[in-house]
Amino acid sequence: MAQTNAAKLYTPDVLALAVTLADFRLKHDSSHQADARSSTCGSTITVGMDCDESGLIASIGLSVSACAIGQASAAIMAQNVIGRDQAWVRSRQNEIETWLSGAKPTPNIPSFDLLDTAKHYPARHGAILLPWRAVTAALSNEGSAS
C-alpha cells in the first residue's frame, strides 16, 4: 500500500520532536519576546527568551500553534539556540531559506534532516521558517515576524 502524503510528512520522528515542545514552556516575563504568524499557512508562535550578559541565549520558551512540521521545526530551533547569539540564528535562518529554495543541501543543524520531506511541500515552508523568524525578531526587539 502506498504511503499517504500525511504519512510521508508526519513521521514518528517528526511527531516525537513535536512532543518535546513541552520542555520549552513560555514565560511571559522574558526580556526578549516576539509573536509571529506565517502568512502561507496561518501557523503562529510566541517566543520568550532571556540572554546572558554577553548576548547569548540563556533560556527560551515557546507557545506554538502549527502543524507537526512547524512544531518539529520549533523544537529543533529551541534545542539548538541555547548558548548561541543573534548572528548564529540569522545564519541558520538564511541556510534554511536557501535550502527551501532548492539551492543547497539540508542545513547543518542537528535533527534538521528529519524535515527533508517537507521541503517538497511549499505549504509547509512558512511553518518551517516561523520559529527562526520569531527568534530573530525577539533578539532584534522587532516584536513580530511574518
C-alpha positions in Angstrom: 0.0 0.0 0.0 1.3 3.4 -0.9 2.2 5.9 1.8 -0.1 8.9 2.0 1.3 12.4 1.9 0.5 12.9 5.6 2.4 9.7 6.5 5.4 10.9 4.5 5.4 14.3 6.3 4.3 13.3 9.8 6.8 10.5 10.5 7.2 9.1 14.0 10.4 11.1 14.3 8.7 14.4 13.4 5.9 13.7 15.8 8.4 12.8 18.6 10.1 16.1 18.0 6.8 18.0 18.2 6.1 16.5 21.6 9.4 17.9 23.0 7.9 21.4 22.8 6.6 20.7 26.3 10.2 21.1 27.5 10.1 24.8 26.4 7.3 26.4 28.3 6.7 30.1 27.6 7.5 32.6 30.4 5.7 35.9 29.9 8.4 37.8 31.7 11.2 37.1 29.4 13.4 40.0 28.3 13.1 39.3 24.6 9.7 38.4 23.2 8.0 38.2 19.8 4.8 36.9 18.2 5.0 35.6 14.6 2.5 34.3 12.1 3.0 32.6 8.8 1.1 34.1 6.0 1.3 30.9 4.0 -0.2 28.5 6.5 -1.6 30.6 9.4 0.7 29.0 12.0 1.5 31.2 15.0 4.3 31.3 17.6 5.1 33.3 20.6 8.7 33.2 21.8 10.2 34.4 25.0 13.9 34.4 25.7 16.5 35.6 28.1 20.1 36.3 27.2 23.2 36.4 29.3 25.5 39.4 29.7 27.4 38.6 26.5 24.2 38.4 24.4 24.0 34.6 24.2 20.6 33.0 24.5 20.3 31.6 28.0 16.7 30.3 28.0 13.8 30.0 25.6 10.1 29.3 25.9 7.5 28.8 23.2 3.8 28.7 22.5 3.2 27.2 19.1 0.1 26.7 17.1 1.2 24.9 14.0 1.2 21.6 12.2 3.6 18.9 13.3 6.2 20.1 10.8 6.0 23.6 12.3 6.2 22.2 15.8 9.1 20.0 14.9 11.0 23.0 13.4 10.3 25.0 16.6 11.6 22.1 18.7 14.7 21.8 16.6 15.3 25.5 16.9 14.7 25.5 20.7 17.1 22.6 21.2 19.9 24.3 19.3 19.8 28.0 20.2 20.8 27.9 23.9 24.3 29.4 24.1 24.0 30.9 20.6 23.9 34.6 19.5 21.8 36.5 17.1 24.4 36.1 14.2 24.2 32.3 14.6 20.4 32.4 14.5 20.3 34.6 11.4 22.9 32.4 9.7 20.8 29.3 10.3 17.6 31.1 9.1 19.4 32.1 5.9 20.6 28.4 5.4 17.0 27.2 5.8 15.7 29.8 3.3 18.3 28.8 0.8 17.6 25.1 1.4 13.9 25.7 0.8 14.6 27.4 -2.5 16.4 24.3 -3.6 19.8 25.8 -3.9 21.7 24.0 -1.1 21.7 20.7 0.9 20.0 20.3 4.2 21.1 22.9 6.8 23.8 21.8 9.2 21.5 21.8 12.3 21.2 18.7 14.4 17.9 16.8 13.6 17.0 19.2 10.8 17.3 16.3 8.3 14.1 15.0 9.8 12.3 17.8 7.9 13.8 16.9 4.5 10.5 15.6 3.1 8.7 18.8 4.0 10.9 20.7 1.6 8.8 19.3 -1.3 5.6 20.8 0.3 5.7 24.6 -0.2 2.6 25.0 2.0 4.9 23.9 4.9 7.7 26.3 4.2 6.2 29.1 6.3 5.8 26.8 9.3 9.4 25.6 9.0 10.8 29.2 8.9 8.4 30.6 11.5 10.3 29.8 14.7 13.6 31.0 13.3 12.0 34.3 12.2 10.3 34.7 15.6 13.7 34.3 17.5 15.3 36.7 15.1 12.5 39.2 15.7 12.7 38.7 19.5 16.5 39.3 19.5 16.1 42.4 17.4 13.3 43.6 19.6 11.2 43.9 16.4 8.2 42.4 18.3 6.7 40.5 15.4 7.6 38.5 12.3 5.6 37.1 9.4 
